[in-house]
Amino acid sequence: MTLLIAPLPSLAAGSVGRQPYDEKLLRLSELLGSLHYLRELCGAREGTLWRDRMNALINAEDPTPERRRAFIDRFNSGYSVLAEVHHGCTPTAVAIVERYSDEGARLIREIRAQYAQ
């Protein structure tokens, strides 16, 4: 299984307003929330790993309160949407973990390639 690599380095610490990569970071936030739920559901026993990665992303960005809320809302949405549907570790849940892990790794590579200094 491919797991997401370490969170991104600071791209815009202390920046005001939206950033050109925010849509990708918002999707990444949603993926982290989804993985936080599904990995635990499937017995990964990782504790707060995915929440910690989300906190590291937020800390690295040092976002405005509005951006911070948007990232947290997407993380929570990713978690709660899957919690409503998946109540056990099924082959579908395992497939989603794989797909979301791959997508997250791809997003991180793209953001780093386009925006990291």
N, C-alpha and C positions, 0 to 999 in steps of 0.2 A: 504494500500500500504506500502511496505517495503521501507524505504529510507536508503541510505548508511549511515553508522555510521560515526562518526568523523574520520578525516584523521589519518593516521598511525603516531605513534610517530617516532622520528628520528631513522632510522635503521643504517644509515652509514654516518652520518654528515661529510661533508668534504672529503668523500672517493674519491679516484681517480679511474677512469675507471668503467667498468660495474660491476654490483653486481649480485649475483645469483638469486635475485628476480626481476630483471629488467623487464623481460617479463611480469610478473604479474602486475608490476607498469605501464608498458606501456599500457596493456589492461585496467587497471583501469583508466588511463588518457583518453583513448578513450571513455570509458563508461561515464566519467564525462562530456566530450564534448557532447556526445549524449544526456545525461540527461539535460544538459544546454539548448539545443535546444528544445527537445520534451516537457519538463515540461512547458516551457514558451508558446510553441505552444498550449498546452492543458490548458492554463489559470491558471497555478499554481501561478503566480505573486510572484515568489521568487527572482526576481532581479538577483543579481550576486552570489547567493548562490553556484552554482556549479562551477563557475569560482573561487570563493573564496576558495572552497575546493581544487581545483586544485592548486591554489597558496600556500595553506597551505601544501599540499603534497610536492611541490617543495621546499618550505622553510624548511620543516622538513628534507628533504634529503640533502639539501645544495649541489646539484650536480655540477659536472664539467660542463662547457659550452656545451659540446657535449651531455651529458645526459639531461641537461636542455632543449636543443633544441629538443631532441627526445621526451621528455614528452609533450612539447608544440605542436609539430607537430601531435602527436597522439590525443591530445585533440581537436585540430582544425580539424583533419580528421574526428573524431567522429561527430563533429558538422556539418561539411559541407556535408558529405555523406548523412546524414539524411535530411538536408535542401534541397538537390537536389530532394529528393523523396517525402517527406511529406510536404504538403502545408496547411494542416488542421488537426485538432485533430480527428483522426479516431479511430475506435476500434483497428486497427492494431498498431497505434501509442501508444495507452494506454497499449496494451499488451507488446510492446517493452519496455516501461518505467518500467513495472513490472519485466520483465525478466532481464533487465539490472541492475535494483536496486538490485535484488536478487543476480545476478552474482557479482556485486561490493561488496556486503556485504560478500559473500563467499570468494572472493579474499582477502579481508582485514583480515578475520578470518584466512585464510591459511597463509598469510604472517606473521601475528602476532604469530601464533603458531610455525612457522618454524624459524623465524629470529629475532623477538623482544626480547630484553634482559630485 
